[in-house]
Amino acid sequence: MNFPTPAIVSQAAVRPLPRALLLLLCLAYVVPGFVARAPWKTLDITSYGYALALAEGRTPWLAPEILGLSPDTEGLIPYWLGAWAIQAFGDVMSPELASRLPFAALLWLALMATWYAVYYLARSPGAGPVAFAFGGEANEIDYARAMADGGLLALIACLGLAQPSHEASSYVVQLSGVCFVFYAAACIPIRFATPLCVGAIGLVMLALSGAPTYAVCLGLGVALILALTPVDAKLRARSLQAAGVFAILGVAALLLAVYLHQWQWRILPAENFRQLRPLFELVVWYVWPAWPLALWSLWIWRRQVADWRFVHRHLWLPILLGALALVNTVITTPSDRALLLGLPAFAALAAFALPTFRRAMAALIDWFTLLFFSAAAITIWVIWLAVYTGTPAKPAANVARIAPDFVAQFSLPQFVMAVLATLAWCALAFWRARRNRPEIWRSLVLPAGGTVLSWILLMSIWMPMLDYGRSYTAQVQALAKVLPPPASAGCVAAWGLSRSQIVALQAQGGWQLKTLTDPASASCNWLAMPLESQRTPSNEVLGPEWQRLAAVARPTDKNAEIVIYRRQAN
């Protein structure tokens, strides 16, 4: 039997969020973090280095290297995208900014794909609202749009999405690939050709960005759900065809990764699997506030979930994506990046909790969110004020201890951006508190707005401090006082430097590096090596002709010192 849907929704509750405001919210979330900053360590600057090497023709496209080092994260697409963007836009903007443009576009597309995925899931059989005896229930299309608005707000509100989604790394490509597959599976069989093409692109993106096993598991899982989901008789053949195509695409994506030598075994030994307590702690903050709503959704829709005779796609598809992400979080590293791929699924489940909310629960979420993000914004402003004025003294002293030698420089555009974001938050809080709103997405407006507010504040008034602490700019500037300018330095020999350090010296400092074991380094009069390598016996690495000049550390990481040597004339 088909259980009645728990969604009791009137037409007044599905008024859509104004499109202009929704687009503005997405724009305010996507753009800050990609512009007006230096590359951050470690993934961000490393990805930029490989993209720049590809764009300049210094390394092959199918096997990129920097000083003989392959990328430490699998995948080719992230470096290809960055290289193509540098070649296309490098003449009109800095290569660093150009290399990040594709990833900003991918994040935007991921948000769009999630919106459309929830929209089509809300139109699937069994997901719609209850029909009232005398009419007045929500229209199907309006209901789906309101649910999609809620799903997108839930995704933006997730605390774990902000920082990793604004890096130029393979994980942004993986996230977009998952969202593409999510969209494709959600709108079949209502639409057919376009979703299959988008799904194929998503699986290829996963396979060539370091997640080929995830791609085949996702493809086979989607195929199973499409095959088991009941549809109208005339659409049954189309659904089965799509299931077969997804199964073939998943296996083909894995074979493509193997052919291009992009498949590597990354599953940890059983004894290294992440324990339940650390996993629970990670999920609690990373997926907040979507996970409580997702659990409530599973509970309130439990009869539909447990009905084995009728596979409800609007529930089982996000359950599949979320379960894959949780398993991946347990058995692979880094666990937080693995969990990133499940956020669209958790957001979709959170959306299906919205039609079942009561006023007391919505008020609890609103008040908690209002207090939490208001306190966070006040903290950010107070620390910024302390850095620039010295008052309050304790926050200023803490920043000086963490980031010594940091010199605060006032930026009017960043200040104006932060003020506008704060005023927008005040207006949003006033709009939400002035009267009870009937819209089902109302409970996620403040969480999403608060997340965007915090992100804008961090990416505006805190950007100089974050750049100082997370980039190599300060260390490269200090090295420029020891090494001669690139034009007169010739080459600089390198030994034991990490990929990010190599990119910092080459791309940001402009010095030409050669490995110490390369015969061409015999003409280099300068040598750069990390402090850890210098602790090895000197006769194993250096000859007596090398004289130590200085050790230059990153201001916020004393363990990342680079030691500079100069070759003495015979």
C-alpha positions as CSV (number, residue, x, y, z in Angstrom):
1,M,0.0,0.0,0.0
2,N,1.0,3.6,-0.5
3,F,1.2,5.5,2.8
4,P,-0.2,9.0,2.9
5,T,2.4,11.8,2.6
6,P,3.1,13.7,5.8
7,A,3.4,16.9,3.9
8,I,0.3,19.0,4.7
9,V,1.0,22.2,2.8
10,S,-1.4,25.0,1.8
11,Q,-0.9,27.3,-1.2
12,A,0.1,30.2,1.0
13,A,3.0,28.2,2.3
14,V,4.7,27.7,-1.0
15,R,5.2,31.3,-2.1
16,P,8.6,31.2,-3.7
17,L,11.6,33.0,-2.4
18,P,12.1,36.0,-4.7
19,R,14.4,35.0,-7.5
20,A,16.5,38.1,-7.4
21,L,17.2,37.7,-3.7
22,L,18.0,34.0,-4.1
23,L,20.5,34.7,-6.9
24,L,22.0,37.6,-4.9
25,L,22.4,35.3,-1.9
26,C,24.2,32.7,-4.1
27,L,26.4,35.4,-5.6
28,A,27.3,36.8,-2.2
29,Y,28.3,33.2,-1.1
30,V,30.2,32.2,-4.2
31,V,32.3,35.2,-5.1
32,P,34.0,36.1,-1.8
33,G,36.8,33.7,-1.2
34,F,37.7,33.3,-4.9
35,V,38.8,36.9,-5.4
36,A,41.2,39.4,-3.8
37,R,43.4,36.9,-2.1
38,A,46.6,35.0,-2.6
39,P,46.7,31.2,-3.0
40,W,46.5,29.4,0.3
41,K,48.3,26.4,1.5
42,T,48.3,23.6,0.7
43,L,45.8,22.4,-1.9
44,D,45.0,25.8,-3.3
45,I,48.5,26.9,-4.2
46,T,49.6,23.4,-5.3
47,S,46.7,23.3,-7.8
48,Y,47.6,26.7,-9.1
49,G,51.2,25.6,-9.6
50,Y,50.4,22.6,-11.7
51,A,47.8,24.6,-13.7
52,L,50.4,27.3,-14.4
53,A,53.0,24.7,-15.4
54,L,50.5,23.2,-17.9
55,A,49.5,26.6,-19.2
56,E,53.1,27.5,-19.9
57,G,53.9,24.2,-21.5
58,R,56.4,23.1,-18.9
59,T,54.8,19.7,-18.2
60,P,52.7,17.1,-20.1
61,W,49.0,17.4,-19.9
62,L,48.4,13.7,-19.0
63,A,51.1,13.5,-16.4
64,P,51.7,17.0,-14.9
65,E,54.8,17.4,-12.7
66,I,56.6,20.2,-10.8
67,L,60.4,19.6,-10.4
68,G,59.7,15.9,-11.0
69,L,56.9,15.7,-8.4
70,S,53.5,14.4,-9.4
71,P,50.4,15.9,-7.7
72,D,49.8,14.5,-4.2
73,T,46.0,14.3,-5.0
74,E,44.8,12.3,-7.9
75,G,43.0,13.8,-10.8
76,L,43.6,15.7,-14.0
77,I,40.5,17.9,-14.5
78,P,41.3,20.4,-11.7
79,Y,44.7,21.2,-13.3
80,W,43.3,21.2,-16.8
81,L,40.5,23.7,-15.9
82,G,43.0,26.0,-14.2
83,A,45.4,25.9,-17.1
84,W,42.7,26.6,-19.7
85,A,41.5,29.5,-17.7
86,I,45.0,30.9,-17.4
87,Q,45.5,30.6,-21.2
88,A,42.1,32.3,-21.8
89,F,42.2,35.1,-19.2
90,G,45.8,35.3,-18.1
91,D,46.3,38.4,-20.3
92,V,43.5,40.4,-18.7
93,M,43.8,39.4,-15.0
94,S,46.4,37.8,-12.7
95,P,47.1,34.1,-13.4
96,E,46.2,33.3,-9.8
97,L,42.7,34.8,-10.2
98,A,42.2,33.3,-13.6
99,S,43.0,29.8,-12.3
100,R,40.2,30.1,-9.7
101,L,37.5,31.2,-12.1
102,P,36.5,27.6,-13.2
103,F,36.1,26.6,-9.6
104,A,33.9,29.5,-8.9
105,A,31.8,28.5,-11.9
106,L,31.7,24.9,-10.6
107,L,30.5,26.0,-7.2
108,W,27.7,28.1,-8.8
109,L,26.7,25.1,-11.0
110,A,26.7,22.8,-8.0
111,L,24.2,25.1,-6.2
112,M,22.0,25.3,-9.3
113,A,22.1,21.5,-9.8
114,T,21.1,21.0,-6.2
115,W,18.2,23.4,-6.6
116,Y,16.9,21.5,-9.7
117,A,17.5,18.1,-8.1
118,V,15.3,19.0,-5.1
119,Y,12.8,20.5,-7.5
120,Y,12.4,17.4,-9.5
121,L,12.4,15.1,-6.4
122,A,9.6,17.1,-4.9
123,R,7.6,16.4,-8.1
124,S,8.2,12.6,-7.9
125,P,5.4,10.2,-6.9
126,G,4.7,10.2,-3.2
127,A,6.6,13.5,-2.5
128,G,3.8,15.9,-3.0
129,P,1.4,17.4,-0.4
130,V,-1.8,16.0,0.8
131,A,-4.9,16.9,-1.2
132,F,-7.4,18.9,1.0
133,A,-11.0,17.8,1.0
134,F,-12.2,21.3,-0.1
135,G,-9.2,22.4,-2.1
136,G,-6.5,24.9,-1.1
137,E,-3.6,22.5,-1.1
138,A,-0.3,23.6,-2.6
139,N,0.1,23.5,-6.4
140,E,2.6,20.8,-7.5
141,I,4.9,23.2,-9.3
142,D,4.8,25.9,-6.6
143,Y,5.4,23.2,-4.0
144,A,8.4,21.9,-5.8
145,R,9.9,25.4,-6.2
146,A,9.5,26.2,-2.5
147,M,11.1,22.8,-1.6
148,A,14.0,23.6,-4.0
149,D,14.4,26.9,-2.3
150,G,14.6,25.2,1.0
151,G,17.1,22.6,-0.2
152,L,19.4,25.3,-1.6
153,L,19.2,27.3,1.6
154,A,20.0,24.2,3.6
155,L,23.1,23.5,1.4
156,I,24.4,27.1,1.8
157,A,23.8,27.0,5.5
158,C,26.0,23.9,6.0
159,L,29.1,25.1,7.9
160,G,31.4,22.6,6.3
161,L,30.7,23.8,2.8
162,A,32.2,27.3,3.0
163,Q,36.0,26.8,3.2
164,P,36.6,23.7,1.0
165,S,34.2,24.8,-1.7
166,H,36.2,28.0,-2.2
167,E,39.5,26.2,-2.9
168,A,40.9,25.6,-6.4
169,S,41.1,21.8,-5.7
170,S,39.9,18.5,-6.9
171,Y,37.3,18.4,-4.2
172,V,35.3,21.2,-5.7
173,V,35.3,19.2,-9.0
174,Q,34.1,16.2,-7.1
175,L,31.3,18.1,-5.4
176,S,30.1,19.5,-8.7
177,G,30.2,16.0,-10.2
178,V,28.1,14.6,-7.4
179,C,25.6,17.5,-7.8
180,F,25.4,16.8,-11.6
181,V,24.6,13.1,-11.0
182,F,22.1,14.1,-8.3
183,Y,20.3,16.4,-10.7
184,A,20.3,13.8,-13.5
185,A,18.9,11.0,-11.4
186,A,16.3,13.3,-9.8
187,C,14.7,14.5,-13.1
188,I,14.5,11.1,-14.9
189,P,12.1,10.1,-16.4
190,I,10.4,13.6,-16.5
191,R,13.3,14.6,-18.7
192,F,15.7,12.2,-20.4
193,A,18.4,13.3,-22.9
194,T,19.8,16.3,-21.1
195,P,20.0,14.6,-17.6
196,L,21.8,11.7,-19.1
197,C,24.4,14.0,-20.7
198,V,24.8,15.9,-17.4
199,G,25.1,12.7,-15.4
200,A,27.8,11.4,-17.8
201,I,29.7,14.6,-17.3
202,G,29.4,14.3,-13.6
203,L,30.7,10.8,-13.5
204,V,33.6,11.7,-15.7
205,M,34.4,14.6,-13.4
206,L,34.4,12.3,-10.4
207,A,36.6,9.7,-12.2
208,L,39.2,12.3,-13.4
209,S,39.3,14.3,-10.1
210,G,40.5,11.5,-7.8
211,A,37.2,9.6,-7.1
212,P,36.8,6.9,-9.8
213,T,35.6,4.3,-7.2
214,Y,33.1,6.8,-5.9
215,A,31.9,7.3,-9.5
216,V,31.2,3.6,-10.2
217,C,29.5,3.2,-6.9
218,L,27.3,6.2,-7.5
219,G,26.5,5.2,-11.0
220,L,25.5,1.7,-10.0
221,G,23.5,3.0,-7.0
222,V,21.6,5.5,-9.2
223,A,20.9,2.7,-11.7
224,L,19.4,0.5,-9.0
225,I,17.2,3.3,-7.7
226,L,16.0,4.2,-11.2
227,A,15.2,0.5,-11.9
228,L,13.2,0.0,-8.7
229,T,11.3,3.3,-8.7
230,P,7.7,2.8,-9.9
231,V,6.6,5.2,-12.6
232,D,3.8,5.3,-15.2
233,A,3.7,2.4,-17.6
234,K,4.6,4.6,-20.6
235,L,7.6,6.0,-18.7
236,R,8.8,2.6,-17.4
237,A,10.9,1.8,-20.4
238,R,12.6,5.2,-20.3
239,S,13.4,4.7,-16.6
240,L,14.9,1.3,-17.2
241,Q,16.9,2.6,-20.2
242,A,18.3,5.4,-17.9
243,A,19.2,2.8,-15.3
244,G,21.2,0.8,-17.8
245,V,22.9,3.9,-19.1
246,F,24.0,5.0,-15.6
247,A,25.4,1.5,-14.8
248,I,27.4,1.6,-18.0
249,L,28.5,5.1,-17.5
250,G,29.7,4.3,-13.9
251,V,31.8,1.4,-15.1
252,A,33.1,3.4,-18.1
253,A,34.2,6.2,-15.9
254,L,36.2,3.8,-13.8
255,L,37.8,2.3,-16.9
256,L,38.7,5.7,-18.2
257,A,40.4,6.5,-14.9
258,V,42.3,3.3,-15.1
259,Y,43.3,3.9,-18.7
260,L,44.7,7.4,-17.8
261,H,46.4,6.0,-14.7
262,Q,44.2,8.0,-12.4
263,W,42.9,5.1,-10.3
264,Q,44.7,4.5,-7.0
265,W,43.8,2.5,-3.9
266,R,43.0,5.0,-1.2
267,I,41.0,2.9,1.2
268,L,42.6,2.7,4.6
269,P,43.4,-0.5,6.4
270,A,40.6,-1.6,8.7
271,E,42.5,-0.7,11.8
272,N,42.7,2.9,10.6
273,F,39.0,3.4,9.9
274,R,37.7,6.5,11.5
275,Q,36.2,5.7,14.9
276,L,32.5,6.6,15.6
277,R,33.2,9.4,18.1
278,P,35.4,11.5,15.8
279,L,33.0,10.8,13.0
280,F,30.1,12.0,15.1
281,E,31.9,15.1,16.1
282,L,32.8,15.9,12.5
283,V,29.3,15.4,11.3
284,V,27.8,17.5,14.1
285,W,29.5,20.7,13.1
286,Y,30.3,20.0,9.4
287,V,26.7,19.2,8.3
288,W,25.0,21.7,10.7
289,P,22.1,22.7,10.4
290,A,21.1,20.1,7.8
291,W,21.7,17.0,9.8
292,P,19.0,17.6,12.5
293,L,16.5,18.3,9.8
294,A,17.6,15.3,7.7
295,L,17.1,13.0,10.8
296,W,13.7,14.5,11.4
297,S,12.8,14.0,7.7
298,L,13.8,10.3,7.9
299,W,11.6,9.9,11.0
300,I,8.6,11.7,9.7
301,W,8.8,9.9,6.4
302,R,9.8,6.6,8.0
303,R,6.8,4.7,6.6
304,Q,7.7,5.7,3.1
305,V,11.4,4.8,3.7
306,A,10.5,1.4,5.0
307,D,8.0,0.6,2.3
308,W,9.9,-2.0,0.3
309,R,7.1,-2.3,-2.3
310,F,7.3,1.3,-3.3
311,V,10.8,2.8,-3.6
312,H,10.3,6.5,-3.0
313,R,13.0,8.2,-5.1
314,H,12.8,11.5,-3.2
315,L,14.0,9.8,-0.1
316,W,16.2,6.9,-1.3
317,L,18.2,9.0,-3.8
318,P,19.5,11.4,-1.1
319,I,19.9,8.5,1.3
320,L,22.1,6.8,-1.2
321,L,24.3,9.8,-1.7
322,G,24.5,10.5,2.0
323,A,25.3,6.9,2.8
324,L,28.1,6.8,0.2
325,A,29.6,10.0,1.7
326,L,29.5,8.7,5.2
327,V,31.1,5.4,4.3
328,N,33.7,7.3,2.3
329,T,34.4,9.5,5.3
330,V,35.0,6.4,7.5
331,I,37.4,4.5,5.1
332,T,39.3,7.3,3.4
333,T,41.2,10.5,4.1
334,P,40.9,13.4,4.4
335,S,37.6,12.7,6.1
336,D,36.2,16.2,6.0
337,R,36.7,16.4,2.2
338,A,35.0,13.0,1.8
339,L,32.0,14.2,3.8
340,L,31.8,17.3,1.6
341,L,30.3,15.1,-1.2
342,G,27.3,14.2,1.0
343,L,26.2,17.8,1.8
344,P,23.8,18.1,-1.2
345,A,22.1,14.9,-0.1
346,F,21.7,16.0,3.5
347,A,20.4,19.4,2.3
348,A,17.7,17.6,0.1
349,L,16.6,15.5,3.1
350,A,16.5,18.6,5.2
351,A,14.2,20.2,2.6
352,F,11.7,17.4,3.0
353,A,11.5,18.1,6.7
354,L,10.2,21.6,6.1
355,P,6.6,20.8,5.2
356,T,6.2,18.9,8.5
357,F,7.5,21.6,10.8
358,R,5.4,23.1,13.6
359,R,5.7,26.7,14.7
360,A,7.5,25.9,17.9
361,M,10.3,24.0,16.1
362,A,10.7,26.7,13.5
363,A,10.9,29.4,16.3
364,L,13.6,27.3,18.1
365,I,15.7,27.2,15.0
366,D,15.2,30.9,14.3
367,W,16.2,32.0,17.8
368,F,19.2,29.7,18.0
369,T,20.4,30.8,14.6
370,L,19.9,34.5,15.3
371,L,21.9,34.3,18.6
372,F,24.6,32.1,17.1
373,F,25.4,34.1,14.0
374,S,24.9,37.5,15.7
375,A,27.5,36.5,18.3
376,A,29.8,35.2,15.6
377,A,29.5,38.5,13.7
378,I,30.1,40.6,16.8
379,T,33.2,38.5,17.6
380,I,34.6,39.0,14.1
381,W,34.0,42.7,14.3
382,V,35.6,43.0,17.8
383,I,38.7,41.1,16.8
384,W,39.0,43.3,13.7
385,L,38.6,46.4,15.8
386,A,41.3,45.1,18.2
387,V,43.8,44.5,15.4
388,Y,43.4,48.0,14.0
389,T,43.1,50.0,17.2
390,G,44.6,47.8,19.9
391,T,41.3,47.8,21.9
392,P,40.2,45.5,23.4
393,A,43.7,44.6,24.4
394,K,43.3,40.8,24.9
395,P,42.1,40.0,21.3
396,A,44.8,42.2,19.9
397,A,47.5,40.4,22.0
398,N,46.2,37.0,20.8
399,V,46.4,38.0,17.2
400,A,49.9,39.4,17.7
401,R,51.0,36.1,19.2
402,I,49.5,34.0,16.5
403,A,50.5,36.3,13.6
404,P,53.7,38.2,14.7
405,D,54.8,41.1,12.5
406,F,51.4,41.4,10.9
407,V,50.8,45.0,9.9
408,A,47.1,45.9,9.6
409,Q,46.2,48.0,6.6
410,F,42.7,49.4,6.3
411,S,40.9,48.7,3.0
412,L,37.8,50.8,2.3
413,P,36.2,48.3,-0.2
414,Q,36.5,45.5,2.3
415,F,35.1,47.6,5.1
416,V,32.1,48.7,3.0
417,M,31.4,45.1,2.0
418,A,31.4,44.0,5.6
419,V,29.2,46.9,6.7
420,L,26.7,46.1,3.9
421,A,26.6,42.4,4.8
422,T,26.0,43.3,8.5
423,L,23.2,45.7,7.6
424,A,21.6,43.0,5.4
425,W,21.7,40.6,8.3
426,C,20.0,43.1,10.5
427,A,17.3,43.6,7.9
428,L,16.9,39.9,7.4
429,A,16.5,39.3,11.1
430,F,13.9,42.1,11.3
431,W,12.0,40.6,8.4
432,R,11.9,37.2,10.0
433,A,11.0,38.4,13.5
434,R,8.3,40.9,12.7
435,R,5.6,38.3,12.1
436,N,5.1,34.6,11.6
437,R,5.8,33.7,8.0
438,P,3.8,30.8,6.4
439,E,6.4,29.9,3.8
440,I,7.9,26.4,4.3
441,W,11.4,27.6,3.6
442,R,11.3,30.3,6.3
443,S,13.2,28.2,8.9
444,L,16.3,28.1,6.7
445,V,16.5,31.8,5.7
446,L,18.4,32.8,8.9
447,P,20.8,29.8,8.9
448,A,21.7,30.5,5.2
449,G,21.9,34.2,5.7
450,G,24.0,33.9,8.8
451,T,26.5,31.6,7.1
452,V,26.8,34.0,4.2
453,L,27.2,36.9,6.6
454,S,30.0,35.1,8.5
455,W,31.7,34.1,5.2
456,I,31.6,37.7,3.8
457,L,33.0,39.1,7.1
458,L,35.8,36.6,7.0
459,M,36.5,37.2,3.4
460,S,36.5,41.0,3.7
461,I,37.7,42.6,6.9
462,W,39.6,39.4,8.0
463,M,41.1,38.8,4.6
464,P,44.5,40.5,5.3
465,M,44.9,38.4,8.4
466,L,43.9,35.2,6.7
467,D,46.1,35.9,3.7
468,Y,49.0,36.6,6.1
469,G,48.4,33.3,8.0
470,R,47.4,30.9,5.3
471,S,49.4,32.0,2.2
472,Y,53.1,32.0,1.5
473,T,53.2,35.7,0.6
474,A,54.9,36.8,3.8
475,Q,57.5,34.1,3.6
476,V,58.3,34.8,0.0
477,Q,58.7,38.5,0.8
478,A,61.1,37.6,3.5
479,L,63.0,35.3,1.1
480,A,63.3,38.2,-1.3
481,K,65.5,40.0,1.2
482,V,67.9,37.0,1.2
483,L,67.9,35.9,-2.4
484,P,68.8,38.2,-5.2
485,P,66.0,39.2,-7.7
486,P,65.0,36.5,-10.1
487,A,66.6,38.3,-13.0
488,S,70.0,38.3,-11.5
489,A,69.8,35.1,-9.3
490,G,70.1,32.7,-12.2
491,C,68.8,29.4,-10.9
492,V,68.1,28.3,-7.4
493,A,68.7,24.6,-6.4
494,A,66.0,23.0,-4.4
495,W,66.2,20.0,-2.1
496,G,63.3,18.5,-0.1
497,L,60.9,21.3,-0.6
498,S,57.2,20.5,-0.6
499,R,55.0,21.0,-3.7
500,S,53.4,24.1,-2.2
501,Q,56.8,25.6,-1.2
502,I,58.1,25.0,-4.8
503,V,55.1,26.7,-6.3
504,A,55.5,29.6,-3.8
505,L,59.1,30.2,-4.8
506,Q,58.5,29.7,-8.5
507,A,55.1,31.4,-9.1
508,Q,55.0,34.0,-6.4
509,G,58.8,34.7,-6.0
510,G,59.7,34.3,-9.7
511,W,62.8,32.3,-9.0
512,Q,63.8,29.5,-11.4
513,L,64.2,26.2,-9.4
514,K,66.2,23.1,-10.2
515,T,66.4,20.0,-8.2
516,L,69.8,19.5,-6.5
517,T,70.2,16.1,-8.1
518,D,69.7,17.6,-11.6
519,P,73.1,18.1,-13.3
520,A,71.8,21.5,-14.5
521,S,71.8,22.7,-10.9
522,A,75.6,22.8,-11.0
523,S,75.3,26.3,-12.3
524,C,73.1,27.4,-9.4
525,N,74.7,29.5,-6.8
526,W,71.8,29.4,-4.4
527,L,70.1,26.6,-2.6
528,A,66.7,26.4,-0.8
529,M,65.8,23.5,1.5
530,P,63.4,23.0,4.4
531,L,64.8,22.9,7.9
532,E,63.8,19.2,8.3
533,S,66.1,18.2,5.4
534,Q,68.9,20.3,6.8
535,R,68.8,18.1,9.9
536,T,70.1,15.1,7.8
537,P,73.9,14.6,7.8
538,S,75.3,17.4,5.7
539,N,77.7,15.1,3.7
540,E,74.7,13.2,2.4
541,V,73.1,16.3,0.9
542,L,75.5,19.2,0.7
543,G,79.1,19.7,-0.2
544,P,81.5,21.9,1.7
545,E,81.0,24.7,-0.8
546,W,77.6,25.6,0.5
547,Q,77.4,28.3,3.2
548,R,74.2,28.8,5.2
549,L,72.9,32.3,5.0
550,A,69.5,32.4,6.7
551,A,66.4,30.4,7.8
552,V,63.1,32.0,6.8
553,A,59.9,30.8,8.5
554,R,56.3,31.3,7.7
555,P,55.0,33.7,10.4
556,T,52.3,31.4,11.5
557,D,54.2,28.1,11.1
558,K,57.6,27.9,12.6
559,N,58.0,24.3,11.4
560,A,57.9,25.4,7.7
561,E,61.3,27.2,7.7
562,I,63.2,27.4,4.4
563,V,67.0,27.5,4.8
564,I,69.0,29.4,2.1
565,Y,72.5,28.5,1.2
566,R,75.0,30.2,-1.1
567,R,77.7,28.4,-3.1
568,Q,81.2,29.7,-2.2
569,A,83.7,30.3,-5.0
570,N,86.6,27.8,-5.1
